Amino acid sequence: MRMRILFYLYLLITVLLISGPAGAQQVKKLPRIGYLAGDPKAPSHEAFRQGLRDLGYIEGRNILIEWRFAEDKVDRYSEFASELVRLKADVIVAANSGAVGALKRATQTIPIVMEAYGGDPVADGIVASFAKPGGNITGMMPLDPELSGKQLELLKETLGKLHLLGVLWNPNDSGSRVQWQQTQTSAKEQGIQLFSREVRTSGELEKAVETATHEHVAALLVLRNPLFYVLRNRIAALAEKHRLAGMYPSSDFVEGGGLMSYGSNNKAQYRRAATFVDKILKGAKPGNLPLEAPRNFELVINLKTAKQIGVTIPQSVVYRADRVIR
């Protein structure tokens, strides 16, 4: 009897040893998240990580993240989108309009979560509707085109008067085109003349700012698009060099030396995008998840930059700021 018990115990141990590696291998199969963005140094990427951590996801422990960054090379969005599809990511996060467009062309099956989209995703054919996107794309969308009026008002109040405003925008980006149209409408309502400077590549930036300076613009308005985000520190440095006041689309520009920004809170928006990833990993279909507009907007002012360029920002504007860099 004792021998029989020992024999069965031996069999049990043998089975456990044989199945152990397979079982362990199965446990180690982690969800794979693709992430396609422009700037590898953007603070908002950490906000996305924090959003995942808040939901219990730790990179390298219970999820894998495949990071891809196009930087200022627009053609790399398509290259990296195809790469993430080949890796068979469970869900792919698109950090900007360029990433969204490239991923839509690369796959109609892998779920895609937009952290930001500068234009109208319905008019651009990205989703069927805000309430029911259909297809494989959902996520966040900015309201930047609707904020141009407020941005111009803040610039006028800051400078005392604003007759000629230089606008940096990228006609190759659908979101930038929508914002440019809205800015024209807002400027006409407020009696401001616009000086358009189109910037399609990083090589065109310096000349665009210099030309605007020679036209004696009172300030620069920089519209949101992926290229400008990557170049945000260079844009801020050029504005300071030419002593130009600047209004920017997000606080990341101001943290890099820009004068002021009014727009959606990027970090809050990117943290929120993590909730879409969570829902999709738990079985939700992206086409059934309504798009969400930003919930947080902020005015950020850099008083150090104001001093450098010789601009005195009225206390009435400073008091309304959500954050002041001194």
Stockholm file with secondary structure:
# STOCKHOLM 1.0

chainA/1-326         MRMRILFYLYLLITVLLISGPAGAQQVKKLPRIGYLAGDPKAPSHEAFRQGLRDLGYIEGRNILIEWRFAEDKVDRYSEFASELVRLKADVIVAANSGAVGALKRATQTIPIVMEAYGGDPVADGIVASFAKPGGNITGMMPLDPELSGKQLELLKETLGKLHLLGVLWNPNDSGSRVQWQQTQTSAKEQGIQLFSREVRTSGELEKAVETATHEHVAALLVLRNPLFYVLRNRIAALAEKHRLAGMYPSSDFVEGGGLMSYGSNNKAQYRRAATFVDKILKGAKPGNLPLEAPRNFELVINLKTAKQIGVTIPQSVVYRADRVIR
#=GR chainA/1-326 SS CHHHHHHHHHHHHHHHHHHHHHHHHHHTCCCEEEEEESCTTCTHHHHHHHHHHHTTCCBTTTBEEEEEECTTCTTHHHHHHHHHHHTTCSEEEECSHHHHHHHHHHCSSSCEEESCCSSCTTTTTSCSCSSCCCTTEEEBCCCGGGGHHHHHHHHHHHHSCCSEEEEEECTTSHHHHHHHHHHHHHHHHHTCEEEEEECCSGGGHHHHHHHHHHTTCSEEEECCCHHHHHTHHHHHHHHHHTTCEEEESSHHHHHTTCSEEEEECHHHHHHHHHHHHHHHHTTCCGGGSCCBCCCCEEEEEEHHHHHHHTCCCCHHHHTTCSEEEC
#=GC SS_cons         CHHHHHHHHHHHHHHHHHHHHHHHHHHTCCCEEEEEESCTTCTHHHHHHHHHHHTTCCBTTTBEEEEEECTTCTTHHHHHHHHHHHTTCSEEEECSHHHHHHHHHHCSSSCEEESCCSSCTTTTTSCSCSSCCCTTEEEBCCCGGGGHHHHHHHHHHHHSCCSEEEEEECTTSHHHHHHHHHHHHHHHHHTCEEEEEECCSGGGHHHHHHHHHHTTCSEEEECCCHHHHHTHHHHHHHHHHTTCEEEESSHHHHHTTCSEEEEECHHHHHHHHHHHHHHHHTTCCGGGSCCBCCCCEEEEEEHHHHHHHTCCCCHHHHTTCSEEEC
//
